[in-house]
Amino acid sequence: MSAAPISLSLRDALLALAVTAVWGTNFVVIHIGLEHLPPLLFAALRFTFSLLPAVFFLKRPNVPWRNLAAYGLFVGAGQFGLLYIAMSQHITPGLASLVVQTQVFFTIGLAAVLSGERVRPFQTVALLVTLAGLGIILAHTDATTNALGLGLVLTAAACWAASNIVVRSSPGVDMLAYVVWASLFSIPPLLALSFALEGWPAIRDGLMSADASTWAAVAWQAVGNTLFGYAMWGWLLSRYPVATIAPMALAVPIFGITASALWLGEPIQDWKLEAAAFVMAGLALNVLWPKLVTKRASKAVPQST
């Protein structure tokens, strides 16, 4: 069995860039869907289209049902339910795409608590740098982004991290099939919460007012963001080391902020650039520092003669 290549080929680098572009620009697509649909209903529709018809063509992953249920609840009612509520009126798409990436640090923290994994010094520094960026956002809350929105997205990031911990208990699983089958457990709580909190009149009015762009946004959540994104990302992870693929995800908030500015006219003030710089620096430090240390260590090993 041949070793996996370390550097991305041009084709695969472009494929990874395409996935991050889809995931980043998807925050603008979410904004379009929320113009007519209540957030919890929108999330329920997203997972319905992720489930159907793909569930009839993908074999159920060989994991316990409780594993799929936990993932579906954390990702559905947790991550995307809260994210959509936040984006409905409490935070801009560009900032949401940036703040939700803090899931990296929530994942590290949960792993430390639940599995006893040691938090390394560079991870602590990376977290502090990221917190500085979040502090800048909190200091500049206004009518478009408020403290509630920031808190909701941070909680969504924590739910995303919890789903990461659930997935780690089933290494080597087919992520596309896993996400599709887990959607079985995302839909019921989202629908129940939508009826309870948003109410039938809002659901009815949202469905009746939804136009072609709204339904395209719903479909894109399943086809582009889920089926294409997870399938291609999983394929890349099967061909390359995680350390090669993971840094590409840093492009997601770049695409998110840029798309929101170009398509929605979201202003990019100096403070947003400063906040983005701190958050991105923290994420980059967390992802790239181990790779840099490993590279320096390999160069320091004396060559045999």
Residue pairs with C-beta under 8 A, 6 or more apart in sequence:
4 239
4 240
4 241
5 239
5 240
6 240
6 241
6 244
7 244
8 16
8 240
8 244
12 236
12 239
12 240
13 248
15 232
15 236
16 232
16 233
16 236
16 245
16 248
17 248
17 251
18 232
19 228
19 229
19 232
19 233
19 236
19 248
20 248
20 249
20 251
20 252
20 255
21 251
21 255
22 224
22 225
22 228
22 229
23 225
23 229
23 252
23 255
24 97
24 251
24 252
24 253
24 254
24 255
24 256
24 258
24 259
25 255
25 256
25 259
26 220
26 221
26 224
26 225
26 256
27 87
27 93
27 94
27 96
27 97
27 256
27 259
27 260
28 93
28 256
28 259
28 260
28 263
28 264
29 217
29 220
29 221
29 224
29 225
30 42
30 83
30 84
30 87
30 93
30 217
30 221
31 87
31 93
31 260
31 264
32 213
32 214
32 216
32 217
33 42
33 214
33 217
33 218
33 221
34 42
34 84
34 87
34 88
35 214
36 206
36 209
36 210
36 211
36 214
37 45
37 206
37 207
37 210
37 214
37 218
38 88
38 194
38 198
38 202
38 203
38 206
39 81
39 84
39 85
39 87
39 88
39 198
40 81
40 84
40 85
40 190
40 193
40 194
40 197
40 198
41 190
41 191
41 194
41 198
41 202
41 203
41 206
41 207
42 84
42 218
43 76
43 77
43 80
43 81
43 84
43 186
43 190
44 186
44 187
44 190
44 191
44 194
45 218
45 221
46 80
46 218
46 221
46 222
46 226
47 72
47 76
47 80
47 183
47 186
47 187
47 190
48 183
48 187
49 218
49 219
49 221
49 222
49 223
50 179
50 180
50 183
50 221
50 222
50 226
50 227
51 180
51 181
51 183
51 184
51 187
54 180
54 222
54 227
55 180
55 181
55 183
55 184
58 174
58 176
58 177
58 180
58 181
59 177
60 177
60 181
61 68
61 170
61 173
61 174
61 177
61 178
61 181
62 173
63 170
63 173
63 178
67 166
67 169
67 170
68 178
68 181
68 182
68 184
68 185
69 182
69 185
70 163
70 166
71 163
71 166
71 167
71 178
71 182
71 185
72 182
72 183
72 184
72 185
72 186
73 185
73 186
73 189
74 159
74 160
74 162
74 163
74 166
75 159
75 160
75 163
75 179
75 182
75 186
76 183
76 185
76 186
76 187
76 189
76 190
77 186
77 189
77 190
77 193
78 155
78 156
78 158
78 159
78 160
78 162
78 163
79 156
79 157
79 159
79 160
79 163
80 156
80 186
81 156
81 189
81 190
81 193
82 152
82 153
82 155
82 156
82 159
83 96
83 100
83 152
83 153
83 156
85 152
86 96
86 148
86 149
86 152
86 153
86 156
87 93
87 96
87 149
89 149
90 145
90 146
90 148
90 149
90 152
91 99
91 144
91 145
91 146
91 149
91 150
91 152
91 153
92 144
92 145
92 260
92 264
92 266
93 256
93 259
93 260
93 264
93 266
94 256
94 257
94 258
94 259
94 260
94 261
94 266
94 268
94 272
95 137
95 145
95 153
95 257
95 272
95 275
96 149
96 153
96 256
97 252
97 253
97 255
97 256
97 257
97 260
98 133
98 253
98 256
98 257
98 275
98 276
98 279
98 280
99 134
99 137
99 150
99 153
99 154
99 157
99 279
100 153
100 156
100 157
100 160
101 157
101 249
101 252
101 253
101 279
101 283
102 130
102 134
102 154
102 157
102 279
103 157
103 158
103 160
103 161
103 164
104 161
104 283
104 286
104 287
105 123
105 126
105 127
105 130
105 161
105 282
105 286
106 157
106 158
106 160
106 161
106 162
107 160
107 161
107 164
107 165
108 117
108 119
108 123
108 127
108 286
109 119
109 161
110 161
110 162
110 164
110 165
111 117
111 165
111 168
112 118
112 119
114 165
122 285
122 286
122 289
122 290
123 286
125 285
126 282
126 283
126 285
126 286
126 289
127 282
127 286
128 282
129 278
129 281
129 282
129 285
130 278
130 279
130 281
130 282
130 283
131 282
132 278
132 282
133 274
133 275
133 276
133 277
133 278
133 279
133 280
133 281
133 282
134 150
134 154
134 275
134 279
136 271
136 274
136 275
136 278
137 145
137 150
137 271
137 272
137 275
138 147
138 150
139 271
140 269
140 271
140 272
140 275
141 147
141 150
144 266
167 173
167 175
167 178
170 178
174 234
175 230
175 231
175 233
175 234
176 227
176 230
176 231
176 234
179 226
179 230
180 226
180 227
194 203
195 203
233 245
236 245
237 245
243 290
243 291
243 294
246 287
247 284
247 287
247 288
247 291
249 287
250 280
250 283
250 284
250 287
253 276
253 279
253 280
254 280
257 266
257 268
257 272
257 276
260 266
261 267
261 268
